[in-house]
Amino acid sequence: MGPDLSNTPPPRKKSRYLNRVQNHGEELVRRELEAIAANRGWRVYSGVKLTAIIDPKPPNITNTEWSRATRQHLDFVVSDESAYPVFALELDGVNHRNPEAIQLDRIKDRVCAEAGLDLLRIESRHLNKLDDGRTIVEYLIDAHNMVQHHGTDHWIHECDEDCLYSDADCVPGEVTDYRHHGAYISNNRFAFPNHLTHNQQRIIIGAAFQGLIASSTPTRCTFIREDGWVEAWSWLPVGPIEYLFQSTQVRNYSFPSLDSCALAMDLCLIGLAQDIEQLRQGNPVIVRESDITRRFERIANSRMHTPIHEDGSYHCADGIYFRVDHHCIWPPACSCNK
């Protein structure tokens, strides 16, 4: 006899007016947050109205901002056992890139900052597992927790008896980040357990040795955008006018254990290593020189990015190697060469 289906409800016909309660990325993040929360005594809430946990209006928020904030929700809120918020998390996809969404995100960021609620933002395409088994969600949470555990002064480097650096390399007062936390010396070399790109660097060096790419040293640059995001670009030459190119965006986090520019560049390096694997399989990942030049030209005409140099350029820097040296990371777009 077959299974008794008498108590099984008939399959529902899907309505074209209904959408999923959570998209695939949100479901992945929710599951991971719940797994992390289970080990730390936290609780996870989805789709929380902003004013349900922040009320009354913080003093430095305008009435207009507050009026708009009252209609906003947070993707996830993580609380302690007493339901007091620990931090919030937003999963930002392509729908967060239009002007209206950017303005609403700024208001949401300001309200959370004024209320003392840390808001972590993650771009939806960065949800794959890292080399150490964590995802970027857990990596950000760990970095955030380090500040809560150690305090802000812990990240200010002191050249004392516990310092691992030589006198020439030690910079007192320098802010160290989570990537360097727990550094130790192994076989006369530094080891960084929280660094993201050890395996990727080996992949890139191996590809250059095999002649798959023309150089093992990627060129990288970052832009701090006015909408509160850091954008990083990184590329490797494959041929005279052919490159592997990656760009990524991460939130410009304010807690001292995380260098947002370094995180963005690490994610670019991870992407370049993935491109190399695609290149081995003959998949189309090559970007032409002219395409990268157009990217720099668009950046130069954009009001959204903060220039990386006093003269307003986005690809030039003086004094990288010598005080009088002029260095351009992308000569085809450099006005000095025209």
Secondary structure, DSSP 4 states (H G I P E B T S, - for coil): -----TTSPPPPPPPTT---SS-HHHHHHHHHHHHHHHHHT-EEEEEEEHHHHS-S--TTS-HHHHHHHTT-EEEEEEE-TTS-EEEEEEEE-GGG-SHHHHHHHHHHHHHHHHHT--EEEEETT--SB-TTS-BHHHHHHHHHHHHHHH-GGGGB---STT--S-TTT--TTPBP-GGGTT-EEETTEEE-TT-S-HHHHHHHHHHHHTTSSS-S--EEEEEEETTSEEEEEEEEEEETTEEEEEEEEEE---STT--HHHHHHHHHHHHHHHHHHHHHTT----EEHHHHHHHHHHHHT-SSEE-SSTTS-SSEEE-SSSTT-EEES-GGG-GGG-
